[in-house]
């Protein structure tokens, strides 16, 4: 079944409309409402006491006083549930009967509608991967930077070699409305998406020994870290999360191929060292022959030059200790 362009645009518009944006609001200071609340409780108690005293002393009905006293006491008690405090880098999302009313980011002692709530929050059950709703609560959202130290993952790199990789992610909540309404549990979302991003990163790059100018996991740490951060930011932006830093903390071959890869690395190191030794020996031999010719110290024929080059290359490239033999000439016996 083919989807028409109009239906595509309509579905894209619906997806965009589901994205919630944070709207910062300011609520009254709790220090201003606290005296009013205490006055309501005090006046309500006085009215009830007066009604009881009037009924006991005069025997008359004090219904209006009782109603007024109870009303003031109820208002005072309800007002007590409207007080809340915020520390620096904390926020509270205000929800009134399911409607988003804004986010308070200012630290201090505040008062809001007693019926404000943060709404239900999904909590993951350990070891099951499933979540449940923990009911309406007044939990606050921390805006502080957090560390996610990922587990070691066993994945295949770009060339199919099994490797172990782990990363640490520094993140914080940037948009409280998206973190609350666009995902079930933003902390679990960050954890799962971070693992997925690390797996994808490992499969996109080779562990090491890439082609010319190829970025590898082992040799290009900064480039790989930036790529991981960009991918994480793209994945977590819908949860209102900002990724401050992402870096690899563990990178190694899997145990089943670690010994073979170690031998390969050792062999490549030996080959690289031999190449430098041979290049240096050739330069030294060329310099020796050229200086002998320029200073006219010794005239050598082609066969003698070949023998000297062979001897010098053996001396310079050999691993065993050289024992020179001095030719003192021959005499008659």
Number of C-alpha atoms within 10 A of each C-alpha: 3 4 7 9 9 9 10 11 11 12 12 11 11 11 10 10 9 11 14 19 15 19 14 17 13 13 13 13 16 19 13 12 18 17 11 13 20 16 15 21 23 15 18 24 17 14 22 22 15 16 22 18 13 15 14 11 9 8 10 11 13 16 13 12 19 19 15 16 24 18 15 22 23 15 15 21 16 15 22 19 14 17 19 17 16 18 13 12 14 17 22 24 26 24 18 16 11 12 10 19 16 19 20 22 20 19 13 13 16 21 21 21 16 15 13 22 22 20 23 17 20 18 17 16 10 8 6 7 9 10 15 12 12 11 11 12 12 16 14 18 18 18 18 12 14 14 12 15 16 19 14 15 18 16 20 22 24 18 13 11 15 21 22 18 25 20 22 17 24 16 22 17 26 18 20 29 24 21 25 22 19 17 17 19 17 24 16 16 16 20 14 12 15 26 18 13 19 23 18 17 21 26 18 16 19 22 24 16 13 16 9 6 6 12 19 21 24 16 15 12 14 12 13 21 18 14 16 23 23 15 18 25 22 12 17 20 16 16 27 24 25 19 22 13 17 24 19 20 14 14 17 15 21 18 11 10 12 14 12 12 14 12 11 12 13 12 12 12 12 11 12 11 12 13 12 11 16 14 12 14 19 17 11 15 18 12 12 15 16 12 13 13 13 10 8 9 9 11 11 13 9 9 9 11 13 12 12 16 18 12 12 17 17 14 16 16 15 11 8 8 7 10 7 7 6 6 6 6 5 6 5 3 3
